[in-house]
Amino acid sequence: MQVFKKFDKPTPIQATTWPVSLSGRDIIGIAETGSGKTYAFTIPGLVHISSKLLKQKSSSDKVRKPTMLVVSPTRELAMQSQEQALEAGKSCGVTSVCLYGGVSKIGQREELQRGVDIIVATPGRLIDLINEGYCDLSEISFMNIRDIMDYTPKNRQTLMFSATWPESVRKLANEYLSNPMRISIGSTDLAASQNVTQIVQVVENPRDKEYKLVELLKKIHKSRSNRVLVFALYKKEASRVEFTLQKSGFKAVALQQFKDGSFPVMVATDVAARGLDIPDVEYVINLTFPLTIESYVHRIGRTGRGGKKGTAYTFFTPLDKAHSGELINVLKQANQQVPDELLKFGTTVKKKSHGAYGAFFKDTTDAPKASKIVFSDD
């Protein structure tokens, strides 16, 4: 196929999963951030759709029903997946639509009514259009969770790709994948990319972080052209930091202007930037430490992508000490320097706790949900 010509040197996750995907088997693919996971599921999907279209000789005479469904957690990630689907699908006549909230449904409804092969969507807007009768998933046979799964055939092929492999993802895979093959590039233990230099700075007073951020940007952003991605914890904090940076003379703006390079600094939250492939991000700065160590790995994975090198700075305060053990483990596994100030917070990894059972409960897969409950006096 024409689409494969640009992939003369596929990445490890692509080279190992493509043959299995093309055989029709479900897959769990685990690989670090920036390793090419989007094309790892997009390309086999295009092959699958093209083969189906060749068999349906009369397909041009009727409205096409979608064959492939890609579910994305955010609008930004959905738009990124759509861009790659459009680019790869041009040569083989495969069409796609991107469904997400925050905009009018009219254009999206019209595209669905004309017929498409691939749907890339966020869960909320997808369910809305299903309930309105505009989105028919009855012929989905290839898809990449919960309410949506009920609208798809049981004999579908499902591909699940992730940079991490926490218990929550394992449970989802056990519930919805059929005899999947798990393919891991590197360890399934939580690990950061070896292409990212991690620098942790302990800040005793959390109020000093924004001042230190401005000073750090003066040091690493002298050219005012290299891309820097700053992570805050919540939208309100991100807006405040963006305003502070603009007052200090730094061009800090929204995602699209950041991606095209017209403004080189962006302040984002985990939800906004998770999974996004933004080219040539030289620095990531964790102004506020995330709620989980998995989010930390995803954050710093925005740099050092596609084999390039990157640097991640993290401001760590006494308020974050519950994460010190996990952070130290991630640093050591990546052969990074662990500052003495961080070691003072302790190296113990906190056990999972449960509100009713304490810190030593067994984390197991939930029992099947009962379909019917009967109460009686017997």
Summary of the structure (lengths in Angstrom):
residues: 378
radius of gyration: 22.7
end to end distance: 66.2
largest distance: 78.5
contacts: 1144
relative contact order: 0.12
helix: 40%
strand: 16%
